Amino acid sequence: MKLLDAARDQVRQLLGVVQTRLELLGLELADARDHLVALFAFTAVAVFFSGVTVVTLLAWLVLAYWEQRLVILGGAAALFALMAMIAIWRASKHAQAGANIFSDSLQALQTDRAALRPPALDAHVSTE
C-alpha cells in the first residue's frame, strides 16, 4: 500500500509541475498577444494620422502660398520621408522588444530537467 501511495504522490507532484508550467506558458502567450496588439495599434494610428496630416497640411500650404507650391511640395516630401523613417525605426524597436517569447517557460523547464536528472556518479570509484 505504501508503494501505491508513493506512486500517487509522485504523479500528483508531476501534475502540479505540469500545471504550473502550463500556467506560465499561458501567461507568456497572453503577454505576447498583448505585445502584438499594441504593435498593430501603434502602427495603425501612426499610418492614419500621418495620412490625415499629409493631406490637410499640404493642401493648406499649397493654397496659402500658391507661388511657392514647388518648394512647399518638395519640403513636405522630405519632411514626410523623415517622419516615415522615424515611424519605421520605432516599429522595429517595438518588434524587437518582444523577441524573447517563452524565455521564462524555457528556463523553468530547463531547471525541471536538471532537477530530474540522476546524480552523476563519481568518476573516482575505488576498487579495493
Buried (B, 14 or more C-beta within 10 A) or exposed (E): EEEEEEEEEEEEEEEEBEEEBEEBBEEBEEBBEEBEEEBEEBBEEBEEEBEEEBEEBBEEBBEEEEEEBEEBEEEBEEBBEEBEEEBEEEBEEBEEEBEEEBEBBEEBBEEBEEEEEEEEEEEEEEEE
